[in-house]
Amino acid sequence: MKILITGASSGIGAEFARQYASSENELYLLARREDKLQKLKNELSQKCKSITLIVVDVRDFKLLQSKLQELPPLDMVILNAGISLGHSHKQIPTIEEFKNLYDVNVLSQHAVLEVVLPKMQEQRSAKVVFISSLSSLFTMPSAKVYASSKRALNAYAEGIRYKYAPDGIKVITILPGFIKSELTDKNDFHMPFLLETDEAVKQMREAIAKGKEFYAFPLRFYLIIKFLTLLPKRVQQKIVDRF
């Protein structure tokens, strides 16, 4: 398979690269930190059919799209690039912080797909994987910008799923809980059901292999959040105030 992974220089993206590295796969690893990408390539080069590095900041949409134009038709795109502002309700985020987060978490995903989807349509068999978050289902005040960006991503993925299903393109939206990564390293509070990166990616790979359109995990965490969303708003407010 020809697989593009965004946000591939560390964390979840790098682990996806490790777990998909095989003699049958051609990996296209995209991130802005060339040194980390090169280190990952050196680690995996003996295991993989080929590895191509794409060094670009996904917020530079013009450069991003020009580099993607050079790629062959892909069998799978894993849209993993994402950032957070950490968890703090002491101050409201600035408009610059808000825009920067949406540029990475939402707009860059479309910038990628605008280029690669037409080629995927031609081969009529491909997968597009969106890495969202359980936080998109219930927004805590300390993560309002991040959660809203992931909720927007869910809606966008849903539209892409319906539009391209007749073309043989399978769209998969994954909503993980807390996973050890650079994003969660910013958090200074207890993270329930925290998963090791390799185990979390293993579960996501299994969901992708099964072609699940929607996969939220860990299951217990997902069920707790779904229960919260069913409660009356006044009860939700009391819970939010408590935590």
Wavefront OBJ file of the C-alpha trace (Angstrom):
o trace
v 0.000 0.000 0.000
v 0.968 3.600 -0.555
v 0.258 5.371 2.758
v 0.493 9.067 3.599
v 0.752 9.921 7.312
v 0.592 13.552 8.436
v 2.064 14.661 11.743
v 4.480 11.763 11.375
v 7.517 13.102 13.228
v 6.468 11.991 16.718
v 3.775 10.452 18.895
v 0.828 8.789 17.188
v 2.006 9.612 13.666
v 5.469 8.142 14.201
v 3.946 5.028 15.770
v 1.623 4.600 12.783
v 4.751 4.673 10.596
v 6.437 2.023 12.740
v 3.441 -0.285 12.680
v 2.811 0.098 8.936
v 6.484 -0.316 8.032
v 6.712 -3.504 5.966
v 8.101 -4.804 2.703
v 4.650 -4.358 1.140
v 4.121 -0.700 2.066
v 5.416 2.582 0.678
v 5.265 5.267 3.364
v 4.988 8.999 2.776
v 5.768 10.722 6.071
v 4.774 14.369 6.395
v 5.758 16.790 9.163
v 7.649 20.040 9.663
v 10.570 18.716 11.757
v 13.057 17.283 9.290
v 15.476 15.975 11.897
v 12.825 13.828 13.567
v 11.517 12.579 10.224
v 15.018 11.633 9.108
v 15.648 9.785 12.377
v 12.406 7.859 11.877
v 13.338 7.021 8.291
v 16.720 5.695 9.418
v 14.957 3.537 12.000
v 12.482 2.048 9.540
v 14.279 1.990 6.198
v 15.311 -1.677 6.457
v 11.732 -2.767 7.213
v 9.892 -0.788 4.570
v 9.571 -1.030 0.805
v 10.232 2.709 0.563
v 9.968 5.841 2.696
v 9.527 9.338 1.289
v 9.832 12.344 3.586
v 7.674 15.424 3.018
v 9.035 18.283 5.110
v 6.464 21.057 5.369
v 4.491 22.996 7.934
v 0.861 22.063 7.264
v -0.151 25.678 7.929
v 1.680 26.678 4.741
v -1.176 25.495 2.536
v 0.374 26.575 -0.762
v 3.684 24.780 -0.160
v 1.871 21.781 1.336
v -0.285 21.333 -1.745
v 2.613 21.809 -4.155
v 4.540 19.003 -2.451
v 1.497 16.717 -2.448
v 1.006 17.211 -6.184
v 4.142 15.137 -6.711
v 2.708 12.034 -5.008
v 1.295 9.023 -6.865
v -2.278 7.847 -6.178
v -2.494 6.777 -2.540
v -4.187 3.761 -1.001
v -4.584 5.390 2.402
v -4.239 8.800 4.015
v -3.984 9.075 7.802
v -4.797 12.667 8.762
v -3.097 12.797 12.116
v -1.541 16.290 12.258
v -2.943 18.175 15.220
v -2.078 20.531 18.069
v -3.680 21.656 21.310
v -3.397 24.683 23.571
v -3.165 22.584 26.696
v -5.876 22.680 29.357
v -6.405 26.005 31.066
v -9.494 28.071 31.870
v -7.586 30.934 33.471
v -7.743 33.014 30.311
v -9.490 33.050 26.961
v -7.287 32.057 24.001
v -6.160 34.801 21.686
v -7.521 34.975 18.147
v -4.030 34.102 16.897
v -3.964 30.922 19.002
v -7.491 30.052 17.871
v -6.656 30.516 14.184
v -3.371 28.635 14.447
v -5.099 25.623 15.991
v -7.860 25.575 13.378
v -5.311 25.936 10.563
v -3.621 22.727 11.751
v -6.546 20.694 13.070
v -9.143 21.475 10.402
v -8.018 23.495 7.377
v -4.834 21.529 6.720
v -6.895 18.343 6.470
v -8.885 19.826 3.618
v -5.718 21.194 2.013
v -4.376 17.634 1.864
v -7.571 16.066 0.574
v -8.140 18.714 -2.083
v -5.000 17.410 -3.771
v -5.049 13.658 -3.086
v -8.764 12.822 -3.335
v -9.086 13.252 -7.139
v -6.335 10.658 -7.679
v -7.969 8.339 -5.146
v -11.258 8.655 -7.017
v -9.594 7.438 -10.208
v -8.445 4.181 -8.627
v -11.832 3.715 -6.878
v -10.373 2.044 -3.827
v -8.806 3.919 -0.905
v -9.148 4.845 2.751
v -9.152 8.261 4.409
v -8.578 8.162 8.170
v -9.358 11.170 10.362
v -7.807 11.209 13.847
v -10.319 13.122 15.951
v -10.813 12.912 19.739
v -13.296 11.876 22.395
v -13.179 15.505 23.527
v -15.213 16.351 20.416
v -18.244 14.725 22.058
v -18.335 16.745 25.293
v -16.560 20.085 25.567
v -14.888 20.964 28.833
v -14.198 24.697 29.267
v -10.459 24.054 29.562
v -10.352 22.546 26.057
v -12.967 24.573 24.207
v -10.863 25.450 21.157
v -9.347 21.989 20.727
v -12.677 20.210 21.269
v -14.507 22.507 18.863
v -11.881 21.900 16.173
v -12.272 18.150 16.526
v -16.065 18.434 16.445
v -15.735 20.423 13.224
v -13.450 17.682 11.901
v -16.104 15.050 12.690
v -18.690 16.975 10.675
v -16.286 17.450 7.776
v -15.370 13.749 7.777
v -19.054 12.823 7.708
v -19.616 14.908 4.593
v -16.537 13.447 2.894
v -17.776 9.936 3.760
v -21.141 10.433 2.078
v -19.737 12.235 -0.951
v -17.012 9.752 -1.860
v -18.598 6.439 -0.864
v -19.810 5.864 -4.471
v -16.175 6.202 -5.587
v -15.017 3.330 -3.402
v -13.356 5.597 -0.829
v -13.799 4.439 2.762
v -13.757 7.245 5.340
v -12.901 6.290 8.913
v -13.200 8.660 11.879
v -11.285 7.637 14.998
v -11.966 9.249 18.378
v -9.267 8.250 20.875
v -9.109 9.227 24.511
v -5.854 10.178 26.214
v -2.740 8.744 24.540
v 0.833 9.376 25.623
v 2.215 11.961 23.173
v 3.598 15.481 22.966
v 0.013 16.762 23.157
v -0.799 15.005 26.413
v 2.627 15.798 27.876
v 1.282 19.350 28.297
v -1.422 18.170 30.680
v -0.760 18.518 34.408
v -3.826 16.599 35.622
v -4.842 12.963 35.944
v -5.827 11.587 32.537
v -8.314 8.712 32.890
v -7.705 5.554 30.865
v -4.373 6.893 29.555
v -3.037 4.563 26.855
v 0.498 3.815 25.775
v 1.121 5.028 22.232
v 1.892 1.630 20.709
v -1.189 -0.023 22.196
v -3.455 2.834 21.103
v -2.148 2.740 17.526
v -2.533 -1.040 17.474
v -6.227 -0.631 18.312
v -6.623 2.064 15.657
v -4.939 -0.137 13.053
v -7.372 -2.939 13.824
v -10.315 -0.564 13.387
v -8.882 0.636 10.070
v -8.347 -2.921 8.858
v -11.980 -3.735 9.668
v -13.136 -0.610 7.829
v -15.050 0.812 10.786
v -16.575 4.147 9.844
v -16.581 5.364 13.457
v -14.318 4.084 16.213
v -14.235 5.633 19.696
v -12.034 4.194 22.441
v -11.310 3.264 25.203
v -14.847 1.899 25.323
v -15.447 2.654 29.021
v -14.337 6.260 28.569
v -16.533 6.627 25.494
v -19.577 5.254 27.327
v -19.018 7.644 30.242
v -18.893 10.607 27.868
v -21.978 9.428 25.967
v -23.812 9.136 29.289
v -22.840 12.714 30.168
v -24.241 13.987 26.880
v -27.631 12.445 27.731
v -27.930 14.198 31.094
v -29.964 17.409 31.539
v -27.923 20.544 30.934
v -28.215 21.649 34.564
v -26.692 18.340 35.675
v -23.931 18.652 33.101
v -23.157 22.124 34.465
v -22.793 20.772 38.001
v -20.429 18.062 36.792
v -18.320 20.565 34.854
v -18.195 22.870 37.898
v -17.047 19.945 40.027
v -14.169 18.958 37.766
l 1 2 3 4 5 6 7 8 9 10 11 12 13 14 15 16 17 18 19 20 21 22 23 24 25 26 27 28 29 30 31 32 33 34 35 36 37 38 39 40 41 42 43 44 45 46 47 48 49 50 51 52 53 54 55 56 57 58 59 60 61 62 63 64 65 66 67 68 69 70 71 72 73 74 75 76 77 78 79 80 81 82 83 84 85 86 87 88 89 90 91 92 93 94 95 96 97 98 99 100 101 102 103 104 105 106 107 108 109 110 111 112 113 114 115 116 117 118 119 120 121 122 123 124 125 126 127 128 129 130 131 132 133 134 135 136 137 138 139 140 141 142 143 144 145 146 147 148 149 150 151 152 153 154 155 156 157 158 159 160 161 162 163 164 165 166 167 168 169 170 171 172 173 174 175 176 177 178 179 180 181 182 183 184 185 186 187 188 189 190 191 192 193 194 195 196 197 198 199 200 201 202 203 204 205 206 207 208 209 210 211 212 213 214 215 216 217 218 219 220 221 222 223 224 225 226 227 228 229 230 231 232 233 234 235 236 237 238 239 240 241 242 243
